[in-house]
């Protein structure tokens, strides 16, 4: 009996566990392609962008082409330059107009202007020799006299040549009511004598001597004051002989009546400065507070 051969069905029952690599490789390839596309979109062509920008500018500016200039890159830093600040310097007339000062102030200012011109006229020889200088300000004037014109070195007694000078000055200021401040100044050379232990004493004594001479010439004592500044308000360099010469001086300051401490009383000063309306309520407020 023939032996029947049994057919063996050959089939592989084993499973391939590495098939996922194919899918993973496909996914990675797609992901790489995606990022390449995104990068190409994000990269802008500068030339095309500038061309498009100029086209838009030309369209929206009604054919007025705006030329774009690309500044070259600067290497290093440019030197810094400081531009001066221009400050406003209003004239005296503008200040008076802005503050709405009264006609009395304008009248007094014109009076001081006239007095300064008279000083220059009667003291012209001394002005030409730089021994006297007249300085004009809005509400006061200064008559600056060098000490050589009035005193001997280290002395506070008036010299003989000072008497006629102060007499001419007295004739000018006698007819006006303005307060006169007499200021004494020295250089920085120390002085230490029995009579003048310091430059304070010397400058004060010199100012007092000038005040006494004014009184002799008929100027009221109520209008006068004497101040000694010593060497602490120089107008020139004390390190040079020329500077020290200029610093040794006596200055007459004629103050406006409205701004001098003893020029006018409060009521007169308020009237001149147009402050009457503001002064009276202040007085009423003080009375109310006292009554409370």
DOBA-87370 format. One record per residue (C-alpha): x, y, z; residue in three letters; residue number from 1. Coordinates in steps of 0.05 Angstrom, whole numbers. Example, Ala and Ser with C-alpha at 12.3 -4.5 7.8 and 13.67 -1.06 7.14 Angstrom:
<atoms>
<atom><east>246</east><north>-90</north><up>156</up><r>ALA</r><k>1</k></atom>
<atom><east>273</east><north>-21</north><up>143</up><r>SER</r><k>2</k></atom>
</atoms>
This chain:
<atoms>
<atom><east>0</east><north>0</north><up>0</up><r>UNK</r><k>1</k></atom>
<atom><east>28</east><north>62</north><up>-24</up><r>UNK</r><k>2</k></atom>
<atom><east>43</east><north>109</north><up>30</up><r>UNK</r><k>3</k></atom>
<atom><east>8</east><north>173</north><up>20</up><r>UNK</r><k>4</k></atom>
<atom><east>52</east><north>231</north><up>28</up><r>UNK</r><k>5</k></atom>
<atom><east>24</east><north>285</north><up>72</up><r>UNK</r><k>6</k></atom>
<atom><east>27</east><north>353</north><up>42</up><r>UNK</r><k>7</k></atom>
<atom><east>58</east><north>404</north><up>86</up><r>UNK</r><k>8</k></atom>
<atom><east>32</east><north>472</north><up>79</up><r>UNK</r><k>9</k></atom>
<atom><east>90</east><north>519</north><up>85</up><r>UNK</r><k>10</k></atom>
<atom><east>71</east><north>587</north><up>111</up><r>UNK</r><k>11</k></atom>
<atom><east>108</east><north>633</north><up>156</up><r>UNK</r><k>12</k></atom>
<atom><east>71</east><north>645</north><up>220</up><r>UNK</r><k>13</k></atom>
<atom><east>125</east><north>691</north><up>247</up><r>UNK</r><k>14</k></atom>
<atom><east>109</east><north>767</north><up>252</up><r>UNK</r><k>15</k></atom>
<atom><east>155</east><north>822</north><up>225</up><r>UNK</r><k>16</k></atom>
<atom><east>165</east><north>869</north><up>284</up><r>UNK</r><k>17</k></atom>
<atom><east>204</east><north>922</north><up>245</up><r>UNK</r><k>18</k></atom>
<atom><east>150</east><north>945</north><up>196</up><r>UNK</r><k>19</k></atom>
<atom><east>138</east><north>1008</north><up>238</up><r>UNK</r><k>20</k></atom>
<atom><east>205</east><north>1034</north><up>215</up><r>UNK</r><k>21</k></atom>
<atom><east>177</east><north>1044</north><up>145</up><r>UNK</r><k>22</k></atom>
<atom><east>120</east><north>1086</north><up>171</up><r>UNK</r><k>23</k></atom>
<atom><east>166</east><north>1125</north><up>217</up><r>UNK</r><k>24</k></atom>
<atom><east>214</east><north>1141</north><up>160</up><r>UNK</r><k>25</k></atom>
<atom><east>156</east><north>1165</north><up>117</up><r>UNK</r><k>26</k></atom>
<atom><east>133</east><north>1210</north><up>174</up><r>UNK</r><k>27</k></atom>
<atom><east>202</east><north>1240</north><up>185</up><r>UNK</r><k>28</k></atom>
<atom><east>209</east><north>1253</north><up>111</up><r>UNK</r><k>29</k></atom>
<atom><east>142</east><north>1290</north><up>109</up><r>UNK</r><k>30</k></atom>
<atom><east>160</east><north>1329</north><up>171</up><r>UNK</r><k>31</k></atom>
<atom><east>226</east><north>1351</north><up>140</up><r>UNK</r><k>32</k></atom>
<atom><east>190</east><north>1372</north><up>77</up><r>UNK</r><k>33</k></atom>
<atom><east>141</east><north>1412</north><up>119</up><r>UNK</r><k>34</k></atom>
<atom><east>196</east><north>1451</north><up>155</up><r>UNK</r><k>35</k></atom>
<atom><east>232</east><north>1464</north><up>89</up><r>UNK</r><k>36</k></atom>
<atom><east>169</east><north>1495</north><up>61</up><r>UNK</r><k>37</k></atom>
<atom><east>158</east><north>1537</north><up>124</up><r>UNK</r><k>38</k></atom>
<atom><east>229</east><north>1562</north><up>122</up><r>UNK</r><k>39</k></atom>
<atom><east>224</east><north>1580</north><up>48</up><r>UNK</r><k>40</k></atom>
<atom><east>160</east><north>1620</north><up>63</up><r>UNK</r><k>41</k></atom>
<atom><east>192</east><north>1657</north><up>122</up><r>UNK</r><k>42</k></atom>
<atom><east>254</east><north>1678</north><up>82</up><r>UNK</r><k>43</k></atom>
<atom><east>238</east><north>1745</north><up>50</up><r>UNK</r><k>44</k></atom>
<atom><east>274</east><north>1769</north><up>-11</up><r>UNK</r><k>45</k></atom>
<atom><east>299</east><north>1837</north><up>8</up><r>UNK</r><k>46</k></atom>
<atom><east>302</east><north>1862</north><up>-63</up><r>UNK</r><k>47</k></atom>
<atom><east>231</east><north>1841</north><up>-77</up><r>UNK</r><k>48</k></atom>
<atom><east>208</east><north>1872</north><up>-10</up><r>UNK</r><k>49</k></atom>
<atom><east>241</east><north>1939</north><up>-26</up><r>UNK</r><k>50</k></atom>
<atom><east>211</east><north>1938</north><up>-96</up><r>UNK</r><k>51</k></atom>
<atom><east>142</east><north>1924</north><up>-68</up><r>UNK</r><k>52</k></atom>
<atom><east>149</east><north>1978</north><up>-15</up><r>UNK</r><k>53</k></atom>
<atom><east>169</east><north>2030</north><up>-67</up><r>UNK</r><k>54</k></atom>
<atom><east>111</east><north>2010</north><up>-111</up><r>UNK</r><k>55</k></atom>
<atom><east>62</east><north>2019</north><up>-53</up><r>UNK</r><k>56</k></atom>
<atom><east>93</east><north>2087</north><up>-34</up><r>UNK</r><k>57</k></atom>
<atom><east>87</east><north>2109</north><up>-106</up><r>UNK</r><k>58</k></atom>
<atom><east>15</east><north>2087</north><up>-109</up><r>UNK</r><k>59</k></atom>
<atom><east>-7</east><north>2121</north><up>-45</up><r>UNK</r><k>60</k></atom>
<atom><east>33</east><north>2185</north><up>-52</up><r>UNK</r><k>61</k></atom>
<atom><east>0</east><north>2205</north><up>-118</up><r>UNK</r><k>62</k></atom>
<atom><east>61</east><north>2197</north><up>-162</up><r>UNK</r><k>63</k></atom>
<atom><east>105</east><north>2234</north><up>-111</up><r>UNK</r><k>64</k></atom>
<atom><east>163</east><north>2186</north><up>-107</up><r>UNK</r><k>65</k></atom>
<atom><east>198</east><north>2182</north><up>-41</up><r>UNK</r><k>66</k></atom>
<atom><east>270</east><north>2165</north><up>-48</up><r>UNK</r><k>67</k></atom>
<atom><east>296</east><north>2121</north><up>6</up><r>UNK</r><k>68</k></atom>
<atom><east>368</east><north>2133</north><up>24</up><r>UNK</r><k>69</k></atom>
<atom><east>403</east><north>2080</north><up>63</up><r>UNK</r><k>70</k></atom>
<atom><east>455</east><north>2111</north><up>108</up><r>UNK</r><k>71</k></atom>
<atom><east>520</east><north>2075</north><up>111</up><r>UNK</r><k>72</k></atom>
<atom><east>539</east><north>2042</north><up>176</up><r>UNK</r><k>73</k></atom>
<atom><east>581</east><north>2090</north><up>217</up><r>UNK</r><k>74</k></atom>
<atom><east>643</east><north>2061</north><up>249</up><r>UNK</r><k>75</k></atom>
<atom><east>659</east><north>2092</north><up>316</up><r>UNK</r><k>76</k></atom>
<atom><east>621</east><north>2149</north><up>349</up><r>UNK</r><k>77</k></atom>
<atom><east>616</east><north>2219</north><up>324</up><r>UNK</r><k>78</k></atom>
<atom><east>643</east><north>2273</north><up>371</up><r>UNK</r><k>79</k></atom>
<atom><east>589</east><north>2303</north><up>415</up><r>UNK</r><k>80</k></atom>
<atom><east>577</east><north>2377</north><up>405</up><r>UNK</r><k>81</k></atom>
<atom><east>540</east><north>2418</north><up>457</up><r>UNK</r><k>82</k></atom>
<atom><east>495</east><north>2470</north><up>428</up><r>UNK</r><k>83</k></atom>
<atom><east>487</east><north>2533</north><up>469</up><r>UNK</r><k>84</k></atom>
<atom><east>418</east><north>2544</north><up>500</up><r>UNK</r><k>85</k></atom>
<atom><east>390</east><north>2610</north><up>480</up><r>UNK</r><k>86</k></atom>
<atom><east>356</east><north>2641</north><up>540</up><r>UNK</r><k>87</k></atom>
<atom><east>303</east><north>2693</north><up>534</up><r>UNK</r><k>88</k></atom>
<atom><east>328</east><north>2762</north><up>552</up><r>UNK</r><k>89</k></atom>
<atom><east>268</east><north>2808</north><up>552</up><r>UNK</r><k>90</k></atom>
<atom><east>279</east><north>2882</north><up>555</up><r>UNK</r><k>91</k></atom>
<atom><east>260</east><north>2924</north><up>615</up><r>UNK</r><k>92</k></atom>
<atom><east>199</east><north>2950</north><up>576</up><r>UNK</r><k>93</k></atom>
<atom><east>174</east><north>2879</north><up>564</up><r>UNK</r><k>94</k></atom>
<atom><east>184</east><north>2861</north><up>637</up><r>UNK</r><k>95</k></atom>
<atom><east>146</east><north>2922</north><up>659</up><r>UNK</r><k>96</k></atom>
<atom><east>91</east><north>2909</north><up>609</up><r>UNK</r><k>97</k></atom>
<atom><east>84</east><north>2836</north><up>630</up><r>UNK</r><k>98</k></atom>
<atom><east>81</east><north>2853</north><up>704</up><r>UNK</r><k>99</k></atom>
<atom><east>33</east><north>2911</north><up>690</up><r>UNK</r><k>100</k></atom>
<atom><east>72</east><north>2960</north><up>731</up><r>UNK</r><k>101</k></atom>
<atom><east>44</east><north>3029</north><up>741</up><r>UNK</r><k>102</k></atom>
<atom><east>64</east><north>3094</north><up>709</up><r>UNK</r><k>103</k></atom>
<atom><east>101</east><north>3114</north><up>773</up><r>UNK</r><k>104</k></atom>
<atom><east>151</east><north>3058</north><up>762</up><r>UNK</r><k>105</k></atom>
<atom><east>163</east><north>3081</north><up>690</up><r>UNK</r><k>106</k></atom>
<atom><east>171</east><north>3153</north><up>714</up><r>UNK</r><k>107</k></atom>
<atom><east>222</east><north>3133</north><up>768</up><r>UNK</r><k>108</k></atom>
<atom><east>260</east><north>3090</north><up>718</up><r>UNK</r><k>109</k></atom>
<atom><east>266</east><north>3150</north><up>671</up><r>UNK</r><k>110</k></atom>
<atom><east>290</east><north>3191</north><up>731</up><r>UNK</r><k>111</k></atom>
<atom><east>345</east><north>3141</north><up>746</up><r>UNK</r><k>112</k></atom>
<atom><east>365</east><north>3141</north><up>674</up><r>UNK</r><k>113</k></atom>
<atom><east>372</east><north>3216</north><up>676</up><r>UNK</r><k>114</k></atom>
<atom><east>413</east><north>3213</north><up>740</up><r>UNK</r><k>115</k></atom>
<atom><east>461</east><north>3163</north><up>708</up><r>UNK</r><k>116</k></atom>
<atom><east>471</east><north>3209</north><up>649</up><r>UNK</r><k>117</k></atom>
<atom><east>486</east><north>3267</north><up>696</up><r>UNK</r><k>118</k></atom>
<atom><east>537</east><north>3224</north><up>732</up><r>UNK</r><k>119</k></atom>
<atom><east>573</east><north>3211</north><up>667</up><r>UNK</r><k>120</k></atom>
<atom><east>570</east><north>3284</north><up>649</up><r>UNK</r><k>121</k></atom>
<atom><east>597</east><north>3314</north><up>713</up><r>UNK</r><k>122</k></atom>
<atom><east>649</east><north>3259</north><up>723</up><r>UNK</r><k>123</k></atom>
<atom><east>670</east><north>3252</north><up>651</up><r>UNK</r><k>124</k></atom>
<atom><east>746</east><north>3261</north><up>664</up><r>UNK</r><k>125</k></atom>
<atom><east>745</east><north>3206</north><up>716</up><r>UNK</r><k>126</k></atom>
<atom><east>704</east><north>3161</north><up>671</up><r>UNK</r><k>127</k></atom>
<atom><east>755</east><north>3169</north><up>615</up><r>UNK</r><k>128</k></atom>
<atom><east>812</east><north>3151</north><up>663</up><r>UNK</r><k>129</k></atom>
<atom><east>775</east><north>3087</north><up>687</up><r>UNK</r><k>130</k></atom>
<atom><east>768</east><north>3115</north><up>757</up><r>UNK</r><k>131</k></atom>
<atom><east>692</east><north>3120</north><up>754</up><r>UNK</r><k>132</k></atom>
<atom><east>641</east><north>3074</north><up>721</up><r>UNK</r><k>133</k></atom>
<atom><east>565</east><north>3082</north><up>717</up><r>UNK</r><k>134</k></atom>
<atom><east>524</east><north>3017</north><up>712</up><r>UNK</r><k>135</k></atom>
<atom><east>451</east><north>3020</north><up>694</up><r>UNK</r><k>136</k></atom>
<atom><east>400</east><north>2969</north><up>716</up><r>UNK</r><k>137</k></atom>
<atom><east>324</east><north>2966</north><up>711</up><r>UNK</r><k>138</k></atom>
<atom><east>309</east><north>2990</north><up>781</up><r>UNK</r><k>139</k></atom>
<atom><east>374</east><north>3017</north><up>807</up><r>UNK</r><k>140</k></atom>
<atom><east>439</east><north>3048</north><up>783</up><r>UNK</r><k>141</k></atom>
<atom><east>510</east><north>3040</north><up>809</up><r>UNK</r><k>142</k></atom>
<atom><east>564</east><north>3093</north><up>812</up><r>UNK</r><k>143</k></atom>
<atom><east>630</east><north>3056</north><up>821</up><r>UNK</r><k>144</k></atom>
<atom><east>689</east><north>3098</north><up>844</up><r>UNK</r><k>145</k></atom>
<atom><east>759</east><north>3070</north><up>851</up><r>UNK</r><k>146</k></atom>
<atom><east>789</east><north>3077</north><up>920</up><r>UNK</r><k>147</k></atom>
<atom><east>851</east><north>3112</north><up>891</up><r>UNK</r><k>148</k></atom>
<atom><east>805</east><north>3169</north><up>874</up><r>UNK</r><k>149</k></atom>
<atom><east>780</east><north>3175</north><up>946</up><r>UNK</r><k>150</k></atom>
<atom><east>832</east><north>3147</north><up>995</up><r>UNK</r><k>151</k></atom>
<atom><east>905</east><north>3136</north><up>1007</up><r>UNK</r><k>152</k></atom>
<atom><east>930</east><north>3065</north><up>1012</up><r>UNK</r><k>153</k></atom>
<atom><east>906</east><north>3030</north><up>1076</up><r>UNK</r><k>154</k></atom>
<atom><east>869</east><north>3093</north><up>1099</up><r>UNK</r><k>155</k></atom>
<atom><east>795</east><north>3108</north><up>1110</up><r>UNK</r><k>156</k></atom>
<atom><east>801</east><north>3184</north><up>1114</up><r>UNK</r><k>157</k></atom>
<atom><east>780</east><north>3219</north><up>1049</up><r>UNK</r><k>158</k></atom>
<atom><east>837</east><north>3249</north><up>1010</up><r>UNK</r><k>159</k></atom>
<atom><east>836</east><north>3322</north><up>988</up><r>UNK</r><k>160</k></atom>
<atom><east>820</east><north>3305</north><up>916</up><r>UNK</r><k>161</k></atom>
<atom><east>759</east><north>3264</north><up>938</up><r>UNK</r><k>162</k></atom>
<atom><east>722</east><north>3324</north><up>967</up><r>UNK</r><k>163</k></atom>
<atom><east>705</east><north>3358</north><up>900</up><r>UNK</r><k>164</k></atom>
<atom><east>686</east><north>3291</north><up>869</up><r>UNK</r><k>165</k></atom>
<atom><east>636</east><north>3274</north><up>924</up><r>UNK</r><k>166</k></atom>
<atom><east>609</east><north>3346</north><up>921</up><r>UNK</r><k>167</k></atom>
<atom><east>592</east><north>3337</north><up>847</up><r>UNK</r><k>168</k></atom>
<atom><east>558</east><north>3271</north><up>863</up><r>UNK</r><k>169</k></atom>
<atom><east>519</east><north>3303</north><up>920</up><r>UNK</r><k>170</k></atom>
<atom><east>493</east><north>3358</north><up>874</up><r>UNK</r><k>171</k></atom>
<atom><east>464</east><north>3305</north><up>828</up><r>UNK</r><k>172</k></atom>
<atom><east>430</east><north>3261</north><up>881</up><r>UNK</r><k>173</k></atom>
<atom><east>408</east><north>3316</north><up>928</up><r>UNK</r><k>174</k></atom>
<atom><east>346</east><north>3333</north><up>887</up><r>UNK</r><k>175</k></atom>
<atom><east>318</east><north>3262</north><up>885</up><r>UNK</r><k>176</k></atom>
<atom><east>288</east><north>3224</north><up>944</up><r>UNK</r><k>177</k></atom>
<atom><east>318</east><north>3155</north><up>928</up><r>UNK</r><k>178</k></atom>
<atom><east>355</east><north>3114</north><up>980</up><r>UNK</r><k>179</k></atom>
<atom><east>431</east><north>3112</north><up>972</up><r>UNK</r><k>180</k></atom>
<atom><east>470</east><north>3051</north><up>994</up><r>UNK</r><k>181</k></atom>
<atom><east>545</east><north>3063</north><up>1000</up><r>UNK</r><k>182</k></atom>
<atom><east>585</east><north>2999</north><up>993</up><r>UNK</r><k>183</k></atom>
<atom><east>659</east><north>2992</north><up>1010</up><r>UNK</r><k>184</k></atom>
<atom><east>703</east><north>2939</north><up>976</up><r>UNK</r><k>185</k></atom>
<atom><east>776</east><north>2919</north><up>983</up><r>UNK</r><k>186</k></atom>
<atom><east>824</east><north>2871</north><up>949</up><r>UNK</r><k>187</k></atom>
<atom><east>846</east><north>2806</north><up>982</up><r>UNK</r><k>188</k></atom>
<atom><east>912</east><north>2833</north><up>1010</up><r>UNK</r><k>189</k></atom>
<atom><east>906</east><north>2824</north><up>1086</up><r>UNK</r><k>190</k></atom>
<atom><east>909</east><north>2884</north><up>1132</up><r>UNK</r><k>191</k></atom>
<atom><east>923</east><north>2879</north><up>1206</up><r>UNK</r><k>192</k></atom>
<atom><east>931</east><north>2946</north><up>1241</up><r>UNK</r><k>193</k></atom>
<atom><east>907</east><north>2974</north><up>1306</up><r>UNK</r><k>194</k></atom>
<atom><east>854</east><north>3016</north><up>1271</up><r>UNK</r><k>195</k></atom>
<atom><east>834</east><north>2963</north><up>1218</up><r>UNK</r><k>196</k></atom>
<atom><east>844</east><north>2891</north><up>1241</up><r>UNK</r><k>197</k></atom>
<atom><east>814</east><north>2865</north><up>1176</up><r>UNK</r><k>198</k></atom>
<atom><east>789</east><north>2885</north><up>1108</up><r>UNK</r><k>199</k></atom>
<atom><east>719</east><north>2884</north><up>1137</up><r>UNK</r><k>200</k></atom>
<atom><east>737</east><north>2942</north><up>1182</up><r>UNK</r><k>201</k></atom>
<atom><east>773</east><north>2981</north><up>1127</up><r>UNK</r><k>202</k></atom>
<atom><east>716</east><north>2974</north><up>1076</up><r>UNK</r><k>203</k></atom>
<atom><east>663</east><north>2993</north><up>1128</up><r>UNK</r><k>204</k></atom>
<atom><east>703</east><north>3053</north><up>1151</up><r>UNK</r><k>205</k></atom>
<atom><east>712</east><north>3078</north><up>1079</up><r>UNK</r><k>206</k></atom>
<atom><east>637</east><north>3071</north><up>1065</up><r>UNK</r><k>207</k></atom>
<atom><east>622</east><north>3109</north><up>1129</up><r>UNK</r><k>208</k></atom>
<atom><east>670</east><north>3166</north><up>1110</up><r>UNK</r><k>209</k></atom>
<atom><east>633</east><north>3175</north><up>1044</up><r>UNK</r><k>210</k></atom>
<atom><east>566</east><north>3175</north><up>1080</up><r>UNK</r><k>211</k></atom>
<atom><east>590</east><north>3229</north><up>1128</up><r>UNK</r><k>212</k></atom>
<atom><east>613</east><north>3272</north><up>1069</up><r>UNK</r><k>213</k></atom>
<atom><east>545</east><north>3266</north><up>1037</up><r>UNK</r><k>214</k></atom>
<atom><east>512</east><north>3289</north><up>1101</up><r>UNK</r><k>215</k></atom>
<atom><east>557</east><north>3350</north><up>1101</up><r>UNK</r><k>216</k></atom>
<atom><east>534</east><north>3364</north><up>1030</up><r>UNK</r><k>217</k></atom>
<atom><east>461</east><north>3367</north><up>1052</up><r>UNK</r><k>218</k></atom>
<atom><east>436</east><north>3296</north><up>1038</up><r>UNK</r><k>219</k></atom>
<atom><east>387</east><north>3270</north><up>1089</up><r>UNK</r><k>220</k></atom>
<atom><east>414</east><north>3216</north><up>1136</up><r>UNK</r><k>221</k></atom>
<atom><east>350</east><north>3175</north><up>1126</up><r>UNK</r><k>222</k></atom>
<atom><east>369</east><north>3163</north><up>1054</up><r>UNK</r><k>223</k></atom>
<atom><east>439</east><north>3137</north><up>1069</up><r>UNK</r><k>224</k></atom>
<atom><east>469</east><north>3071</north><up>1091</up><r>UNK</r><k>225</k></atom>
<atom><east>541</east><north>3046</north><up>1096</up><r>UNK</r><k>226</k></atom>
<atom><east>560</east><north>2973</north><up>1082</up><r>UNK</r><k>227</k></atom>
<atom><east>629</east><north>2940</north><up>1083</up><r>UNK</r><k>228</k></atom>
<atom><east>639</east><north>2878</north><up>1040</up><r>UNK</r><k>229</k></atom>
<atom><east>713</east><north>2870</north><up>1049</up><r>UNK</r><k>230</k></atom>
<atom><east>746</east><north>2828</north><up>994</up><r>UNK</r><k>231</k></atom>
<atom><east>688</east><north>2781</north><up>984</up><r>UNK</r><k>232</k></atom>
<atom><east>654</east><north>2812</north><up>924</up><r>UNK</r><k>233</k></atom>
<atom><east>710</east><north>2823</north><up>873</up><r>UNK</r><k>234</k></atom>
<atom><east>697</east><north>2847</north><up>802</up><r>UNK</r><k>235</k></atom>
<atom><east>765</east><north>2826</north><up>776</up><r>UNK</r><k>236</k></atom>
<atom><east>820</east><north>2775</north><up>789</up><r>UNK</r><k>237</k></atom>
<atom><east>857</east><north>2789</north><up>854</up><r>UNK</r><k>238</k></atom>
<atom><east>917</east><north>2750</north><up>829</up><r>UNK</r><k>239</k></atom>
<atom><east>938</east><north>2809</north><up>786</up><r>UNK</r><k>240</k></atom>
<atom><east>955</east><north>2880</north><up>804</up><r>UNK</r><k>241</k></atom>
<atom><east>905</east><north>2907</north><up>754</up><r>UNK</r><k>242</k></atom>
<atom><east>850</east><north>2863</north><up>783</up><r>UNK</r><k>243</k></atom>
<atom><east>866</east><north>2885</north><up>854</up><r>UNK</r><k>244</k></atom>
<atom><east>864</east><north>2958</north><up>831</up><r>UNK</r><k>245</k></atom>
<atom><east>793</east><north>2948</north><up>804</up><r>UNK</r><k>246</k></atom>
<atom><east>770</east><north>2912</north><up>867</up><r>UNK</r><k>247</k></atom>
<atom><east>789</east><north>2970</north><up>913</up><r>UNK</r><k>248</k></atom>
<atom><east>727</east><north>3012</north><up>903</up><r>UNK</r><k>249</k></atom>
<atom><east>667</east><north>3048</north><up>934</up><r>UNK</r><k>250</k></atom>
<atom><east>600</east><north>3037</north><up>901</up><r>UNK</r><k>251</k></atom>
<atom><east>539</east><north>3083</north><up>907</up><r>UNK</r><k>252</k></atom>
<atom><east>474</east><north>3046</north><up>893</up><r>UNK</r><k>253</k></atom>
<atom><east>412</east><north>3088</north><up>880</up><r>UNK</r><k>254</k></atom>
<atom><east>352</east><north>3044</north><up>891</up><r>UNK</r><k>255</k></atom>
<atom><east>283</east><north>3051</north><up>861</up><r>UNK</r><k>256</k></atom>
<atom><east>235</east><north>3077</north><up>913</up><r>UNK</r><k>257</k></atom>
<atom><east>188</east><north>3018</north><up>903</up><r>UNK</r><k>258</k></atom>
<atom><east>242</east><north>2967</north><up>918</up><r>UNK</r><k>259</k></atom>
<atom><east>283</east><north>3001</north><up>972</up><r>UNK</r><k>260</k></atom>
<atom><east>271</east><north>2979</north><up>1043</up><r>UNK</r><k>261</k></atom>
<atom><east>264</east><north>3050</north><up>1069</up><r>UNK</r><k>262</k></atom>
<atom><east>241</east><north>3083</north><up>1005</up><r>UNK</r><k>263</k></atom>
<atom><east>166</east><north>3081</north><up>1011</up><r>UNK</r><k>264</k></atom>
<atom><east>116</east><north>3055</north><up>1061</up><r>UNK</r><k>265</k></atom>
<atom><east>75</east><north>2993</north><up>1045</up><r>UNK</r><k>266</k></atom>
<atom><east>15</east><north>3032</north><up>1021</up><r>UNK</r><k>267</k></atom>
<atom><east>55</east><north>3076</north><up>974</up><r>UNK</r><k>268</k></atom>
<atom><east>95</east><north>3016</north><up>948</up><r>UNK</r><k>269</k></atom>
<atom><east>30</east><north>2977</north><up>935</up><r>UNK</r><k>270</k></atom>
<atom><east>3</east><north>3035</north><up>896</up><r>UNK</r><k>271</k></atom>
<atom><east>65</east><north>3042</north><up>853</up><r>UNK</r><k>272</k></atom>
<atom><east>66</east><north>2967</north><up>839</up><r>UNK</r><k>273</k></atom>
<atom><east>-9</east><north>2963</north><up>826</up><r>UNK</r><k>274</k></atom>
<atom><east>-17</east><north>2917</north><up>886</up><r>UNK</r><k>275</k></atom>
<atom><east>-72</east><north>2956</north><up>921</up><r>UNK</r><k>276</k></atom>
<atom><east>-125</east><north>2905</north><up>905</up><r>UNK</r><k>277</k></atom>
<atom><east>-83</east><north>2848</north><up>932</up><r>UNK</r><k>278</k></atom>
<atom><east>-59</east><north>2884</north><up>995</up><r>UNK</r><k>279</k></atom>
<atom><east>-126</east><north>2905</north><up>1022</up><r>UNK</r><k>280</k></atom>
<atom><east>-156</east><north>2834</north><up>1024</up><r>UNK</r><k>281</k></atom>
<atom><east>-94</east><north>2810</north><up>1060</up><r>UNK</r><k>282</k></atom>
<atom><east>-105</east><north>2862</north><up>1114</up><r>UNK</r><k>283</k></atom>
<atom><east>-178</east><north>2842</north><up>1120</up><r>UNK</r><k>284</k></atom>
<atom><east>-158</east><north>2769</north><up>1127</up><r>UNK</r><k>285</k></atom>
<atom><east>-110</east><north>2786</north><up>1183</up><r>UNK</r><k>286</k></atom>
<atom><east>-165</east><north>2824</north><up>1220</up><r>UNK</r><k>287</k></atom>
<atom><east>-212</east><north>2764</north><up>1213</up><r>UNK</r><k>288</k></atom>
<atom><east>-160</east><north>2716</north><up>1241</up><r>UNK</r><k>289</k></atom>
<atom><east>-147</east><north>2762</north><up>1300</up><r>UNK</r><k>290</k></atom>
<atom><east>-222</east><north>2767</north><up>1315</up><r>UNK</r><k>291</k></atom>
<atom><east>-227</east><north>2691</north><up>1313</up><r>UNK</r><k>292</k></atom>
</atoms>
